[in-house]
Amino acid sequence: MRAEQENVLIAIYRNPQNLIESVKNIRKDHPKMEALTPFPLEELSELLPHRPSKIRWFTLIGALSGAGIAMIYQIMTVLEWPLNTGGKPIVSIPSFIPITFELLILFGAAATLLGLMLTAQLPPIRPEPYHSGSSTSEFALFIWYYPSDYPSLETRLYDTGASQVRPYMQDTASLGTD
């Protein structure tokens, strides 16, 4: 791992073919990148890295916690106040299933909501890269890079058809000007 801090670079393209070619060219050396386009590009979505969502783990942990808490609570309750009901066992697991199921769903749903908010960074923890022209006619590619890689990366991006390449400044995103 390098000691240098990663920076963000923005490359602006006028057509989607150049953007796709650029992503193919640099994705092995710079795997952390993001693209903004005025319309969906199916080929681009296959080229950019995708990570599986972490929300499913929040749901699983929440659901198992809810089921465990429900079972423990019900068992401890009947052991504390035993009620002999016609010779049936005091700890009767089949009678605990409805409450267990309800808490499994409740905790799973609450954990899913929490996981969604954390993984989507709601409320925003830091501003996401944005280029205002990408909502109309331009294609923007954001690449995380180390400062020592900038000269070679800039040359490669211009060679693949970028019309503009520059370091991305986070504070200009909040103003809406690029």
PyMOL commands that set and color helices and strands:
alter all, ss='L'
color gray80, all
select helices_A, chain A and resi 16-26+42-47+55-80+93-119+132-135+147-159+170-175
alter helices_A, ss='H'
color red, helices_A
select strands_A, chain A and resi 7-13+33-36+139-145+164-167
alter strands_A, ss='S'
color yellow, strands_A
deselect
rebuild
show_as cartoon
